[in-house]
């Protein structure tokens, strides 16, 4: 109940109410994008500073595990969407890719909940967040059955990988462009760059910036969730056209992802705070990086399925129900 009555969640509900009332939030043009950039920088800086005291070698199993989860989660989502929901191959692959990647805002909200509960977590979880952005896109494109080959950067894991690069309509460069957009997405680069800055400046440097990036954190998050509540509820109207099986997937897949994340957290021996964040990452769905990449590589995929599902069903479920549930489950299993 304390989580639901926190200021950021209450502002999320206020945004939803404004959307239901048919009104608009009087934000200036681009204000929500500026807030998103602010959150990326702030969480990156905090994560980088926390990483200065971390044992890099000890983090390798976590980072490898998160990359593997992001790469393989779409396989499960694809199988469920094909067999239980009945989606065609391309749309099933596209939706599954969204559920293998992650949501920054869901992650940020979870960090705020942990702070309100006095549960510590490591800055290395920000690195896990960055790593989980891209692999799901690769899996989704492979599952869509594209043809041809290309040699592409494998993202945060380094190295190269040979993969198909045709969207099914003979446009051979589309996969290369999509993976490049995912790997060099502005949000990912801003987060990774801020993480690096935090590593370099350390705690003394962050203290000098605390008036901008630490003290206003709750206020900025509240404003951003106000906008996200409005947007999610607006998408909920589009989600009304989704069939019952898709809506069930939008709620059930986060719970499956949470179970996978909890099992991984237990196997890795993570502390409670880190475990909650890993569970939350596995339960979240991307509505920024993945749609941007798949728009070019899979032009026949219907964004009217994936975006309302991720933003209108899964996102509010995770914000209002999922995160408190993941905290409780992680506490029950790991303590």
HUDAUR-V719711 format. One record per residue. RES is the residue in three letters. SS is DSSP state (a for helix, b for strand, c for the rest). PHI is phi in whole degrees, -180 to 180 (none if undefined). OMEGA is omega in whole degrees, 0 to 359 (none if undefined). Layout:
BEGIN
RES|SS|PHI|OMEGA  RES|SS|PHI|OMEGA
END
This chain:
BEGIN
UNK|c|none|178  UNK|c|-60|179  UNK|c|-63|182  UNK|c|-67|181  UNK|c|-98|177  UNK|c|-74|185  UNK|a|-58|180  UNK|a|-59|181  UNK|a|-70|177  UNK|a|-64|176  UNK|a|-69|174  UNK|a|-60|178  UNK|a|-64|178  UNK|a|-63|177  UNK|a|-61|178  UNK|a|-63|180  UNK|a|-63|180  UNK|a|-62|178  UNK|a|-65|179  UNK|a|-65|180  UNK|c|-78|180  UNK|c|79|178  UNK|c|-94|178  UNK|c|-126|176  UNK|c|-83|185  UNK|c|-79|173  UNK|c|-78|174  UNK|c|-68|181  UNK|c|-57|177  UNK|c|83|182  UNK|a|-63|181  UNK|a|-66|178  UNK|a|-68|178  UNK|a|-65|178  UNK|a|-64|179  UNK|a|-62|178  UNK|a|-63|178  UNK|a|-60|181  UNK|a|-64|178  UNK|a|-60|181  UNK|a|-66|183  UNK|a|-62|182  UNK|a|-72|176  UNK|a|-66|178  UNK|a|-61|180  UNK|a|-62|179  UNK|a|-65|179  UNK|a|-64|178  UNK|a|-63|179  UNK|a|-66|180  UNK|a|-69|181  UNK|c|-62|180  UNK|c|-103|185  UNK|c|-91|175  UNK|c|-88|186  UNK|a|-59|181  UNK|a|-63|181  UNK|a|-71|181  UNK|a|-83|185  UNK|a|-57|178  UNK|a|-58|179  UNK|a|-64|183  UNK|a|-66|177  UNK|a|-65|181  UNK|a|-65|181  UNK|a|-65|176  UNK|a|-63|180  UNK|a|-67|178  UNK|a|-62|180  UNK|a|-63|181  UNK|a|-72|187  UNK|a|-99|181  UNK|a|-56|178  UNK|a|-61|178  UNK|a|-62|179  UNK|a|-68|179  UNK|a|-60|180  UNK|a|-62|180  UNK|a|-62|179  UNK|a|-67|182  UNK|a|-69|179  UNK|a|-77|188  UNK|a|-86|185  UNK|a|-97|182  UNK|a|-94|178  UNK|c|84|177  UNK|c|-73|174  UNK|c|-69|188  UNK|a|-59|185  UNK|a|-66|180  UNK|a|-68|177  UNK|a|-63|179  UNK|a|-66|181  UNK|a|-65|180  UNK|a|-64|181  UNK|a|-61|179  UNK|a|-63|178  UNK|a|-60|185  UNK|a|-87|172  UNK|a|-93|177  UNK|c|-89|191  UNK|c|-133|178  UNK|c|-112|179  UNK|a|-60|186  UNK|a|-66|176  UNK|a|-63|178  UNK|a|-62|181  UNK|a|-62|178  UNK|a|-62|178  UNK|a|-64|177  UNK|a|-63|179  UNK|a|-67|178  UNK|a|-64|178  UNK|a|-61|179  UNK|a|-63|180  UNK|a|-68|178  UNK|c|-91|182  UNK|c|70|181  UNK|c|-100|181  UNK|c|-74|175  UNK|c|-147|185  UNK|c|-92|176  UNK|c|-64|179  UNK|a|-64|178  UNK|a|-68|174  UNK|a|-68|176  UNK|a|-64|177  UNK|a|-62|177  UNK|a|-58|181  UNK|a|-64|182  UNK|a|-67|185  UNK|c|-80|180  UNK|c|-67|195  UNK|c|-94|186  UNK|a|-55|181  UNK|a|-64|178  UNK|a|-65|178  UNK|a|-61|179  UNK|a|-62|181  UNK|a|-61|180  UNK|a|-69|177  UNK|a|-66|180  UNK|a|-66|180  UNK|c|-71|176  UNK|c|81|177  UNK|c|-71|186  UNK|c|-121|182  UNK|c|86|180  UNK|c|-136|175  UNK|b|-152|175  UNK|b|-103|188  UNK|b|-128|173  UNK|b|-67|183  UNK|c|-87|176  UNK|a|85|187  UNK|a|-65|182  UNK|a|-80|180  UNK|c|79|179  UNK|c|76|179  UNK|b|-130|180  UNK|b|-147|177  UNK|b|-88|183  UNK|b|-148|177  UNK|c|-64|182  UNK|c|-144|176  UNK|c|-124|184  UNK|c|-88|181  UNK|c|94|179  UNK|c|-124|175  UNK|c|82|179  UNK|c|-89|193  UNK|c|-63|185  UNK|c|-89|190  UNK|a|-66|181  UNK|a|-67|177  UNK|a|-58|180  UNK|a|-66|182  UNK|a|-67|181  UNK|a|-68|177  UNK|a|-64|180  UNK|a|-65|178  UNK|a|-69|184  UNK|a|-72|183  UNK|c|-114|176  UNK|c|-59|184  UNK|a|-58|180  UNK|a|-66|180  UNK|a|-65|180  UNK|a|-65|179  UNK|a|-65|178  UNK|a|-65|181  UNK|a|-65|179  UNK|a|-66|178  UNK|a|-66|176  UNK|a|-60|179  UNK|a|-66|178  UNK|a|-61|178  UNK|a|-61|177  UNK|a|-62|184  UNK|a|-74|186  UNK|a|-82|178  UNK|a|65|184  UNK|a|-62|179  UNK|a|-60|180  UNK|a|-68|179  UNK|a|-67|179  UNK|a|-60|178  UNK|a|-70|181  UNK|c|-101|189  UNK|a|-63|180  UNK|a|-63|181  UNK|a|-102|189  UNK|a|-109|180  UNK|c|-114|184  UNK|c|-60|183  UNK|c|-83|190  UNK|a|-56|182  UNK|a|-63|179  UNK|a|-65|180  UNK|a|-65|179  UNK|a|-64|179  UNK|a|-63|178  UNK|a|-63|181  UNK|a|-67|179  UNK|a|-70|171  UNK|a|-59|178  UNK|a|-66|181  UNK|a|-70|175  UNK|a|-62|178  UNK|a|-63|183  UNK|a|-67|181  UNK|a|-63|180  UNK|a|-70|175  UNK|a|-63|178  UNK|a|-70|180  UNK|a|-62|176  UNK|a|-64|176  UNK|a|-69|180  UNK|a|-68|178  UNK|c|-63|179  UNK|c|-84|179  UNK|c|-75|179  UNK|c|-77|186  UNK|a|-62|181  UNK|a|-69|177  UNK|a|-68|178  UNK|a|-63|177  UNK|a|-63|177  UNK|a|-64|181  UNK|a|-63|176  UNK|a|-99|183  UNK|a|-73|182  UNK|a|-64|174  UNK|a|-59|179  UNK|a|-69|176  UNK|a|-64|178  UNK|a|-61|178  UNK|a|-62|179  UNK|a|-64|178  UNK|a|-65|179  UNK|a|-64|180  UNK|a|-67|177  UNK|a|-63|179  UNK|a|-66|179  UNK|a|-62|179  UNK|a|-65|181  UNK|a|-65|181  UNK|a|-82|181  UNK|c|70|182  UNK|c|-72|172  UNK|c|-70|187  UNK|a|-60|181  UNK|a|-63|178  UNK|a|-63|180  UNK|a|-63|179  UNK|a|-60|180  UNK|a|-68|177  UNK|a|-65|177  UNK|a|-60|180  UNK|a|-64|178  UNK|a|-60|181  UNK|a|-67|181  UNK|a|-89|186  UNK|c|-87|180  UNK|c|-139|182  UNK|c|-78|173  UNK|c|-131|177  UNK|c|-123|186  UNK|a|-66|183  UNK|a|-66|177  UNK|a|-58|180  UNK|a|-64|181  UNK|a|-73|184  UNK|a|-73|178  UNK|a|-58|181  UNK|a|-89|186  UNK|a|-83|181  UNK|c|-127|183  UNK|c|-65|179  UNK|c|-85|177  UNK|c|-71|185  UNK|c|-91|179  UNK|a|-67|176  UNK|a|-71|173  UNK|a|-95|189  UNK|a|-72|184  UNK|a|-68|176  UNK|a|-61|180  UNK|a|-68|182  UNK|a|-71|188  UNK|a|-91|182  UNK|a|-91|182  UNK|a|-113|188  UNK|a|-68|183  UNK|a|-61|178  UNK|a|-65|176  UNK|a|-60|181  UNK|a|-66|183  UNK|a|-67|188  UNK|a|-90|185  UNK|a|-120|189  UNK|a|-62|185  UNK|a|-60|175  UNK|a|-59|178  UNK|a|-66|181  UNK|a|-67|175  UNK|a|-63|182  UNK|a|-65|180  UNK|a|-65|180  UNK|a|-64|178  UNK|a|-64|182  UNK|a|-68|185  UNK|a|-84|191  UNK|a|-102|181  UNK|c|-122|none
END
